[in-house]
Amino acid sequence: MGDSTIWTLAIAAVTGGTAVLASWVTSRGSTRAARIQAETAARSQRAERLRESRRTAYLDLIEQTHRMGELFWEISTVLRLPRSEARAATLGELQDREVAEYAKIRRCARVVELEGPHTAAAAALALQKATRPFYAALSADLAGDRDGQDSFDAAYRPYWKALEEFVDAARDAHQTD
């Protein structure tokens, strides 16, 4: 009976040790799987937050571009009026609004530059720069240049083209995220 007890205890010890070892291996595997799953979920959340912040930045720039466009049309209407002190005063006020709106479009373009990617950032910068001819033409008109209105009107096509190029770059960037 003594040998039988030793064998029983030995088998019990081996079985118990195997169970503990199996439990430890399973625990490590479960811990590793949980860590991998948590890392994957965190990466996915970061990617989604980046995607949403980019989308918001792109939409803000597009919206501001349209606001600037509406202001440009308003300026264009006043530029067609006969020269007078009232016209000059109105254009001066519109130029002040243009400067204020430019600050907003510049901020939007900088946010896109920050959010990226490079192609969208470059298109945003080009869009921002496409506002310069409007300001130069308005300034020229206020200084007495008779070609100011024509220069102002000639700036529309490149401006809207820059917006189209930005939208294309933003769409491509948004779809590849």
C-alpha positions as semicolon CSV with decimal commas, in nm:
position;residue;x (nm);y (nm);z (nm)
1;M;0,000;0,000;0,000
2;G;0,293;0,231;0,058
3;D;0,403;0,212;-0,305
4;S;0,051;0,266;-0,423
5;T;0,021;0,580;-0,212
6;I;0,350;0,717;-0,346
7;W;0,242;0,648;-0,703
8;T;-0,094;0,808;-0,640
9;L;0,072;1,114;-0,485
10;A;0,325;1,128;-0,770
11;I;0,049;1,110;-1,031
12;A;-0,154;1,368;-0,839
13;A;0,151;1,597;-0,822
14;V;0,224;1,556;-1,195
15;T;-0,142;1,613;-1,281
16;G;-0,159;1,915;-1,051
17;G;0,166;2,052;-1,192
18;T;0,040;2,001;-1,545
19;A;-0,284;2,180;-1,459
20;V;-0,094;2,472;-1,303
21;L;0,141;2,490;-1,603
22;A;-0,151;2,470;-1,848
23;S;-0,332;2,742;-1,655
24;W;-0,021;2,961;-1,661
25;V;0,028;2,911;-2,036
26;T;-0,340;2,982;-2,102
27;S;-0,326;3,291;-1,881
28;R;-0,023;3,425;-2,068
29;G;-0,190;3,357;-2,401
30;S;-0,511;3,525;-2,289
31;T;-0,318;3,824;-2,154
32;R;-0,126;3,858;-2,478
33;A;-0,443;3,826;-2,686
34;A;-0,615;4,088;-2,470
35;R;-0,318;4,323;-2,508
36;I;-0,312;4,276;-2,885
37;Q;-0,687;4,335;-2,901
38;A;-0,657;4,652;-2,689
39;E;-0,372;4,783;-2,904
40;T;-0,570;4,712;-3,220
41;A;-0,875;4,889;-3,079
42;A;-0,663;5,189;-2,974
43;R;-0,502;5,209;-3,320
44;S;-0,844;5,191;-3,480
45;Q;-0,978;5,467;-3,254
46;R;-0,676;5,689;-3,328
47;A;-0,722;5,634;-3,701
48;E;-1,093;5,719;-3,677
49;R;-1,021;6,035;-3,473
50;L;-0,762;6,143;-3,731
51;R;-1,005;6,072;-4,012
52;E;-1,277;6,279;-3,844
53;S;-1,044;6,568;-3,757
54;R;-0,920;6,578;-4,116
55;R;-1,275;6,569;-4,248
56;T;-1,371;6,859;-4,020
57;A;-1,065;7,059;-4,128
58;Y;-1,141;6,997;-4,496
59;L;-1,505;7,095;-4,457
60;D;-1,414;7,411;-4,264
61;L;-1,180;7,521;-4,541
62;I;-1,438;7,449;-4,810
63;E;-1,703;7,643;-4,617
64;Q;-1,470;7,939;-4,567
65;T;-1,378;7,933;-4,935
66;H;-1,744;7,967;-5,025
67;R;-1,786;8,255;-4,778
68;M;-1,492;8,429;-4,944
69;G;-1,649;8,362;-5,283
70;E;-1,973;8,529;-5,172
71;L;-1,775;8,830;-5,051
72;F;-1,587;8,842;-5,382
73;W;-1,918;8,850;-5,570
74;E;-2,034;9,133;-5,348
75;I;-1,713;9,324;-5,420
76;S;-1,746;9,251;-5,789
77;T;-2,094;9,403;-5,790
78;V;-1,967;9,723;-5,629
79;L;-1,669;9,739;-5,868
80;R;-1,917;9,764;-6,157
81;L;-2,070;10,083;-6,015
82;P;-1,956;10,420;-6,145
83;R;-1,667;10,569;-5,952
84;S;-1,776;10,787;-5,663
85;E;-1,694;10,861;-5,303
86;A;-1,971;10,626;-5,187
87;R;-1,834;10,348;-5,408
88;A;-1,482;10,403;-5,270
89;A;-1,610;10,403;-4,912
90;T;-1,806;10,083;-4,972
91;L;-1,504;9,919;-5,135
92;G;-1,290;10,024;-4,838
93;E;-1,533;9,852;-4,601
94;L;-1,544;9,545;-4,824
95;Q;-1,165;9,534;-4,832
96;D;-1,163;9,533;-4,451
97;R;-1,407;9,241;-4,457
98;E;-1,190;9,067;-4,716
99;V;-0,889;9,094;-4,484
100;A;-1,094;8,951;-4,196
101;E;-1,222;8,664;-4,411
102;Y;-0,870;8,600;-4,539
103;A;-0,754;8,552;-4,180
104;K;-1,019;8,283;-4,142
105;I;-0,927;8,104;-4,464
106;R;-0,560;8,122;-4,364
107;R;-0,642;7,961;-4,029
108;C;-0,843;7,686;-4,201
109;A;-0,558;7,619;-4,443
110;R;-0,312;7,595;-4,153
111;V;-0,534;7,341;-3,978
112;V;-0,541;7,133;-4,297
113;E;-0,164;7,168;-4,313
114;L;-0,143;7,037;-3,958
115;E;-0,385;6,749;-4,016
116;G;-0,231;6,647;-4,348
117;P;-0,154;6,460;-4,555
118;H;0,093;6,654;-4,766
119;T;-0,118;6,651;-5,084
120;A;-0,419;6,803;-4,907
121;A;-0,196;7,053;-4,727
122;A;-0,035;7,166;-5,054
123;A;-0,377;7,206;-5,217
124;A;-0,501;7,405;-4,914
125;L;-0,202;7,638;-4,938
126;A;-0,262;7,686;-5,311
127;L;-0,625;7,767;-5,237
128;Q;-0,522;8,023;-4,976
129;K;-0,281;8,183;-5,224
130;A;-0,557;8,200;-5,488
131;T;-0,717;8,481;-5,283
132;R;-0,423;8,717;-5,342
133;P;-0,522;8,837;-5,690
134;F;-0,859;8,954;-5,554
135;Y;-0,693;9,165;-5,287
136;A;-0,438;9,305;-5,531
137;A;-0,708;9,394;-5,785
138;L;-0,927;9,562;-5,522
139;S;-0,630;9,756;-5,389
140;A;-0,540;9,861;-5,743
141;D;-0,895;9,979;-5,808
142;L;-0,899;10,179;-5,485
143;A;-0,569;10,336;-5,593
144;G;-0,732;10,453;-5,917
145;D;-0,630;10,174;-6,157
146;R;-0,899;10,141;-6,423
147;D;-0,812;9,774;-6,485
148;G;-0,886;9,672;-6,125
149;Q;-1,232;9,537;-6,209
150;D;-1,103;9,326;-6,498
151;S;-0,820;9,189;-6,285
152;F;-1,067;9,113;-6,009
153;D;-1,300;8,926;-6,245
154;A;-1,005;8,734;-6,395
155;A;-0,921;8,595;-6,050
156;Y;-1,243;8,391;-6,022
157;R;-1,147;8,103;-6,251
158;P;-0,814;8,026;-6,078
159;Y;-0,982;8,059;-5,736
160;W;-1,257;7,808;-5,811
161;K;-1,005;7,583;-5,987
162;A;-0,791;7,584;-5,670
163;L;-1,101;7,486;-5,472
164;E;-1,171;7,197;-5,710
165;E;-0,811;7,078;-5,675
166;F;-0,834;7,099;-5,297
167;V;-1,159;6,901;-5,293
168;D;-0,999;6,634;-5,513
169;A;-0,692;6,613;-5,287
170;A;-0,908;6,606;-4,974
171;R;-1,131;6,334;-5,118
172;D;-0,832;6,123;-5,214
173;A;-0,677;6,170;-4,869
174;H;-1,005;6,093;-4,695
175;Q;-1,064;5,775;-4,896
176;T;-0,714;5,639;-4,833
177;D;-0,733;5,688;-4,455
